Amino acid sequence: MEQTMHSEHTLREDPRYLSRLHLEKLGVTRLNRYDVLLQCMTCGAAWAPKLRPDATLPAGYWQCPNRCNW
């Protein structure tokens, strides 16, 4: 059986590997794992960051549209 190794960089940017604890430190929660729907823990705003062409998250994906956690 072949195991796939993921680098820390890949795990951090791949939306399938977002940890609840990591997101809470950023002030957001994940509403939907498959569509990467995030919600601000301060104001309740929800957004879906647009994935880059390689299906990884863009820089600042966790930032609330209302700037609560910038």
Buried (B, 14 or more C-beta within 10 A) or exposed (E): EEEEEEEEEEEBBBBEEBEEEEBEEBBBBBEEEEEBBBBBBEBEBBBEBEBEEEEBBEEEBBBBEEEBBE
